[in-house]
Amino acid sequence: MITFDEFQKVDIRIGKIISIEDAETRKPMFRIKLDFGELGTKTAIAGLKGFYEKEDLEGKMVAAVVNLEPRKMGPEVSECMIMAAVTGEDEKVSVLNPQSDIDMGSKVY
């Protein structure tokens, strides 16, 4: 368990996916560039390949953790983490996104 104070350190923001490419990683992953408005852009190396087609994600608004320490994944560097839910046995993946228009960079509480 984490404390409430520890949870408050997690900075989750809404970003818009502005580009998607295949990542150069051992596992099938995408290199996704996100625009967080005034926070600027960040790159996520995400294991969404095989669950989504590039064209299904491009332009989508998603929730992402933006204050993670950058993580090297092979030659790639991931600067944030896109939030997604995974269902039971069939492991269906669903990216978390807002249900209405919201500004890029909006904080998720």
C-alpha positions in Angstrom: 0.0 0.0 0.0 1.1 3.6 -0.6 0.1 6.5 1.4 -2.1 9.3 0.1 0.9 11.6 0.2 2.8 9.2 -2.0 -0.1 9.0 -4.5 -0.3 12.8 -4.7 3.3 12.7 -6.2 2.0 10.9 -9.3 1.3 13.6 -12.0 -1.3 12.3 -14.4 -2.1 14.6 -17.3 -4.2 14.6 -20.5 -2.1 14.6 -23.7 -2.9 14.3 -27.4 -1.1 11.7 -29.4 0.6 13.5 -32.3 2.7 10.8 -33.9 3.2 7.0 -33.7 6.0 4.9 -35.0 7.3 1.4 -34.5 9.8 1.4 -31.6 13.2 -0.3 -31.9 12.6 -2.7 -28.9 12.7 -6.5 -28.4 9.0 -6.6 -27.7 6.5 -5.2 -30.2 6.0 -1.6 -29.1 5.1 1.9 -30.4 7.1 5.1 -30.0 4.3 7.6 -29.3 4.8 11.4 -29.1 2.3 13.2 -27.0 1.5 16.9 -26.7 0.7 18.1 -23.2 0.1 21.8 -24.1 2.1 24.1 -21.9 4.0 21.1 -20.5 5.4 20.5 -23.9 5.8 17.1 -25.7 7.0 13.8 -24.3 7.7 10.4 -25.8 6.2 7.1 -24.5 7.4 3.7 -25.5 4.1 1.8 -25.1 3.2 -1.9 -25.4 0.0 -1.1 -27.4 1.2 -2.7 -30.6 -1.0 -5.7 -31.3 -3.9 -4.2 -29.5 -4.3 -1.0 -31.5 -3.5 0.1 -35.1 -1.5 3.3 -35.4 -4.4 5.1 -37.1 -6.7 4.2 -34.2 -4.5 6.1 -31.7 -3.3 9.1 -33.7 -5.1 12.2 -32.5 -6.6 10.5 -29.5 -6.6 12.3 -26.1 -5.2 10.0 -23.4 -4.2 10.0 -19.7 -0.5 9.6 -19.0 1.9 9.8 -16.0 4.3 12.6 -16.9 6.6 12.8 -13.9 8.3 9.4 -14.3 12.1 9.1 -14.4 13.0 8.5 -18.1 13.5 4.8 -18.8 15.8 3.3 -21.4 14.2 0.5 -23.4 16.9 -0.8 -25.8 17.9 2.2 -27.9 14.6 4.0 -27.0 13.8 6.3 -24.1 10.4 6.5 -22.6 9.6 9.8 -20.8 6.0 9.1 -19.7 3.5 6.3 -19.4 0.1 6.1 -21.1 -2.5 4.8 -18.8 -4.5 1.7 -20.0 -6.8 -0.9 -18.5 -6.5 -4.6 -19.2 -9.5 -6.9 -18.9 -9.4 -10.5 -17.6 -8.5 -13.6 -19.5 -8.6 -12.2 -23.0 -6.3 -9.3 -21.9 -8.1 -6.8 -24.0 -6.4 -3.4 -23.6 -8.2 -0.1 -23.4 -6.4 3.2 -23.3 -7.9 5.7 -20.8 -9.2 8.8 -22.4 -11.5 11.7 -21.4 -15.2 11.4 -22.3 -15.4 15.1 -23.3 -13.3 17.9 -24.7 -10.6 18.9 -22.3 -7.4 21.0 -22.6 -4.1 19.2 -23.3 -2.1 19.2 -20.1 -5.2 19.1 -17.8 -4.4 17.4 -14.5 -6.1 14.1 -13.5 -7.1 13.8 -9.9 
